[in-house]
Amino acid sequence: MIRKIETSTGSRGITRRGFGKGALAIGTAATVGFPSIIRAEDRELVVISYGGELQEPHRWLGDQMEARHPGLKVRLVASESQDIVAQIKAARGHSPYDAMPNGEPPHLIAMNDGYIQKRDDSKLSNLGNVYPEFLEKTSGFGVPATFSLIGIAYNEEMVSTPPTAWKDLWNEEYAGIRGICRTSSNLGLGTLAITSKIFGGSESDLEPAWAKLKELDPIAGRSPRILAQMMERGEIAIAPLWNNDAAVAENKGMPIRFVKPDPGPVAIVSVMSEITGTRHPDLVYEWMDGIISQEYQAFAADAPYYFGVTVKGVDVPEAAKPYTPSTPEEVLALQTVDWPNIVKVRPQLVERFDREFSV
């Protein structure tokens, strides 16, 4: 109930000076006696995000939330580093971060380590829009935000014969100009897995991949972003790369092109989750519900981001078709990875990669 505030202004109304004094008095009372009146929306939601232009869909969603909640600030922290996870695990009580996206491998680790929370379906009005196949990938934690592809990117000014298949990476034409990414990243792990499967191995038998990757004599990048920058600078000319990074480079005017190689690119789902110990679970659920809205999905699917759509009712934009599957045949050709087999030996894979490729 709102009580009428009596004033001494009588029939003359409230003068500017009287209003100032009244506002000051009310403000002081609210701050001292009723802090929730002013501070209820004086909050900050801290979300782990991507770097560069790929952060813009998150910024768009954050702006929508800030408009709905005066006083709220949505802060995006770009990071590919394990430092974020270390800070979350080291937190006593409340986490310094509230929500984060994880590709399938770190999502499984986050579930097992307990630093993300199980999903409460009743708090998500848009959950019914999500494709069941993508929802299954979450194992009940978070929402499937997008999916990205690992294919082959190349610099068309340095490559005369574009690749069409994964095995083309081993063509002699590309000797000395090939790159790969460290296995601390999902890009590096996905490259290791698809290489093994193409050459007779599997996720539980990665030895064929190690031997074939050594044959490439590649230049190793410490992260996907660094690998993309190496290609832009001409330090390498061809490498397995995320479709989004290739698209951003091309839209900057760089001569970078992306191929969905036979038998198919590797699809990895990114899951947005509530971080254990968040101060703002209500805002996190509003954020996750926004992520799986048709409006956000359409924005993120379009130029220059080209994130894969995880909800029904959103068409793949024409500009995104070179980077995203847009036909039933392309969807069926997508390669997946048995991540539980990879995740359980991930530390050993990172150590071996760094030893053999001198990162």
Solvent accessible surface area in square Angstrom, and as a share of the most:
residue,aa,sasa,rsa
1,M,219,0.98
2,I,171,0.87
3,R,195,0.71
4,K,173,0.73
5,I,117,0.59
6,E,137,0.62
7,T,74,0.43
8,S,113,0.73
9,T,25,0.14
10,G,60,0.57
11,S,126,0.81
12,R,198,0.72
13,G,34,0.33
14,I,104,0.53
15,T,74,0.43
16,R,222,0.81
17,R,187,0.68
18,G,25,0.24
19,F,131,0.54
20,G,37,0.36
21,K,136,0.58
22,G,29,0.28
23,A,44,0.34
24,L,130,0.65
25,A,62,0.48
26,I,94,0.48
27,G,25,0.24
28,T,71,0.41
29,A,48,0.37
30,A,4,0.03
31,T,62,0.36
32,V,118,0.68
33,G,48,0.46
34,F,122,0.51
35,P,56,0.35
36,S,78,0.51
37,I,120,0.61
38,I,99,0.50
39,R,131,0.48
40,A,58,0.45
41,E,56,0.25
42,D,101,0.52
43,R,58,0.21
44,E,62,0.28
45,L,0,0.00
46,V,8,0.05
47,V,0,0.00
48,I,8,0.04
49,S,2,0.01
50,Y,61,0.23
51,G,16,0.16
52,G,66,0.63
53,E,61,0.27
54,L,22,0.11
55,Q,40,0.18
56,E,73,0.33
57,P,1,0.01
58,H,4,0.02
59,R,76,0.28
60,W,71,0.25
61,L,7,0.03
62,G,0,0.00
63,D,69,0.35
64,Q,66,0.29
65,M,0,0.00
66,E,50,0.22
67,A,84,0.65
68,R,130,0.47
69,H,36,0.16
70,P,104,0.66
71,G,55,0.53
72,L,10,0.05
73,K,111,0.47
74,V,1,0.00
75,R,99,0.36
76,L,24,0.12
77,V,32,0.19
78,A,47,0.36
79,S,30,0.19
80,E,100,0.45
81,S,52,0.33
82,Q,116,0.52
83,D,89,0.46
84,I,11,0.06
85,V,21,0.12
86,A,56,0.44
87,Q,79,0.35
88,I,11,0.05
89,K,108,0.46
90,A,65,0.51
91,A,30,0.23
92,R,211,0.77
93,G,68,0.66
94,H,98,0.44
95,S,3,0.02
96,P,58,0.36
97,Y,19,0.07
98,D,7,0.04
99,A,0,0.00
100,M,7,0.03
101,P,16,0.10
102,N,13,0.07
103,G,12,0.11
104,E,13,0.06
105,P,0,0.00
106,P,24,0.15
107,H,1,0.01
108,L,34,0.17
109,I,48,0.24
110,A,0,0.00
111,M,40,0.18
112,N,120,0.61
113,D,75,0.39
114,G,39,0.38
115,Y,12,0.05
116,I,3,0.02
117,Q,71,0.31
118,K,131,0.55
119,R,38,0.14
120,D,55,0.28
121,D,73,0.38
122,S,102,0.66
123,K,112,0.48
124,L,10,0.05
125,S,102,0.66
126,N,35,0.18
127,L,20,0.10
128,G,68,0.65
129,N,43,0.22
130,V,6,0.03
131,Y,80,0.30
132,P,86,0.54
133,E,117,0.52
134,F,41,0.17
135,L,43,0.22
136,E,138,0.62
137,K,74,0.31
138,T,0,0.00
139,S,56,0.36
140,G,19,0.18
141,F,35,0.14
142,G,1,0.01
143,V,0,0.00
144,P,0,0.00
145,A,2,0.02
146,T,6,0.03
147,F,13,0.06
148,S,15,0.10
149,L,0,0.00
150,I,0,0.00
151,G,0,0.00
152,I,0,0.00
153,A,0,0.00
154,Y,20,0.08
155,N,8,0.04
156,E,78,0.35
157,E,140,0.63
158,M,77,0.34
159,V,8,0.05
160,S,102,0.66
161,T,75,0.43
162,P,65,0.41
163,P,2,0.02
164,T,90,0.52
165,A,25,0.19
166,W,5,0.02
167,K,113,0.48
168,D,31,0.16
169,L,4,0.02
170,W,46,0.16
171,N,58,0.30
172,E,145,0.65
173,E,76,0.34
174,Y,0,0.00
175,A,49,0.38
176,G,58,0.56
177,I,39,0.20
178,R,14,0.05
179,G,1,0.01
180,I,2,0.01
181,C,3,0.02
182,R,45,0.17
183,T,1,0.01
184,S,31,0.20
185,S,16,0.10
186,N,24,0.12
187,L,1,0.00
188,G,2,0.02
189,L,0,0.00
190,G,0,0.00
191,T,5,0.03
192,L,0,0.00
193,A,0,0.00
194,I,3,0.02
195,T,4,0.02
196,S,0,0.00
197,K,72,0.30
198,I,32,0.16
199,F,57,0.24
200,G,71,0.68
201,G,16,0.15
202,S,38,0.25
203,E,19,0.09
204,S,91,0.59
205,D,66,0.34
206,L,17,0.08
207,E,96,0.43
208,P,34,0.22
209,A,0,0.00
210,W,6,0.02
211,A,59,0.46
212,K,42,0.18
213,L,4,0.02
214,K,98,0.42
215,E,103,0.46
216,L,1,0.01
217,D,112,0.58
218,P,21,0.13
219,I,78,0.39
220,A,26,0.20
221,G,1,0.01
222,R,127,0.46
223,S,18,0.12
224,P,15,0.09
225,R,101,0.37
226,I,68,0.35
227,L,0,0.00
228,A,10,0.08
229,Q,69,0.31
230,M,12,0.05
231,M,2,0.01
232,E,40,0.18
233,R,147,0.53
234,G,29,0.28
235,E,84,0.38
236,I,0,0.00
237,A,0,0.00
238,I,0,0.00
239,A,0,0.00
240,P,1,0.01
241,L,2,0.01
242,W,36,0.13
243,N,1,0.01
244,N,5,0.03
245,D,24,0.13
246,A,0,0.00
247,A,0,0.00
248,V,20,0.12
249,A,2,0.01
250,E,54,0.24
251,N,76,0.39
252,K,114,0.48
253,G,65,0.63
254,M,53,0.24
255,P,25,0.16
256,I,1,0.01
257,R,70,0.26
258,F,23,0.09
259,V,27,0.15
260,K,50,0.21
261,P,1,0.00
262,D,90,0.47
263,P,80,0.50
264,G,3,0.03
265,P,7,0.04
266,V,0,0.00
267,A,13,0.10
268,I,5,0.03
269,V,4,0.03
270,S,16,0.10
271,V,0,0.00
272,M,0,0.00
273,S,0,0.00
274,E,21,0.09
275,I,0,0.00
276,T,51,0.30
277,G,27,0.26
278,T,14,0.08
279,R,137,0.50
280,H,24,0.11
281,P,58,0.36
282,D,83,0.43
283,L,2,0.01
284,V,0,0.00
285,Y,15,0.06
286,E,48,0.21
287,W,0,0.00
288,M,2,0.01
289,D,22,0.11
290,G,13,0.12
291,I,0,0.00
292,I,0,0.00
293,S,16,0.11
294,Q,73,0.33
295,E,115,0.52
296,Y,4,0.01
297,Q,3,0.01
298,A,46,0.36
299,F,69,0.29
300,A,2,0.01
301,A,3,0.02
302,D,59,0.31
303,A,46,0.35
304,P,24,0.15
305,Y,13,0.05
306,Y,8,0.03
307,F,10,0.04
308,G,2,0.02
309,V,17,0.10
310,T,0,0.00
311,V,0,0.00
312,K,88,0.37
313,G,67,0.64
314,V,21,0.12
315,D,126,0.66
316,V,39,0.23
317,P,29,0.18
318,E,132,0.59
319,A,51,0.40
320,A,1,0.00
321,K,74,0.31
322,P,75,0.47
323,Y,12,0.05
324,T,5,0.03
325,P,7,0.05
326,S,40,0.26
327,T,57,0.33
328,P,98,0.62
329,E,123,0.55
330,E,53,0.24
331,V,79,0.46
332,L,154,0.77
333,A,36,0.28
334,L,35,0.18
335,Q,39,0.17
336,T,75,0.44
337,V,12,0.07
338,D,66,0.34
339,W,5,0.02
340,P,84,0.53
341,N,40,0.20
342,I,0,0.00
343,V,18,0.10
344,K,142,0.60
345,V,48,0.28
346,R,23,0.08
347,P,96,0.60
348,Q,107,0.47
349,L,13,0.06
350,V,27,0.16
351,E,95,0.42
352,R,61,0.22
353,F,2,0.01
354,D,36,0.19
355,R,142,0.52
356,E,47,0.21
357,F,26,0.11
358,S,100,0.65
359,V,52,0.30
